[in-house]
Amino acid sequence: MNLRPLLFSLCIALLAPAASAQKLFVAGEGSLPCSTYLEQRSKNNNEVNNLYGAWTRGFLSGFNWVTSVKPMPSIPDTPATLVYLDKYCREKPADLLVFAADQLGRELGGIYLRKAP
């Protein structure tokens, strides 16, 4: 049984109220402000780098899994992902990291169900 249409419909139903209010629940590293991300990245710790890369790539993969609208054709590797996050977070240190991941997905060609922050 293919559960993807059901999961996609569930995501639409769950995201609709959040999209209108622009309030989101985000678990894990995406819930941290970019300023915290940059502070931790400045320590050049491989475990921290892998953690942020894995969270972001998981976020993008999750989007691709549930959408049938237009998934991203590919997801960058961890080093390329971190370069993008670094740039975004230097420009917008008060944003949550999830907004950086969201913007990366948009730039990779994904179609999202809510407006950009």
Protein Blocks (a to p, Z undefined) as FASTA:
>chain_A
ZZklmmmmmmmmmmmmmmmnopacdehjllpcfklmmmmmmnopaklmmmmmmmmmmmmm
mmmmmpckbpcfbdcdfklmmmmmmmmmmmmmmbcfklmmmmmmmmnopacfbdcZZ
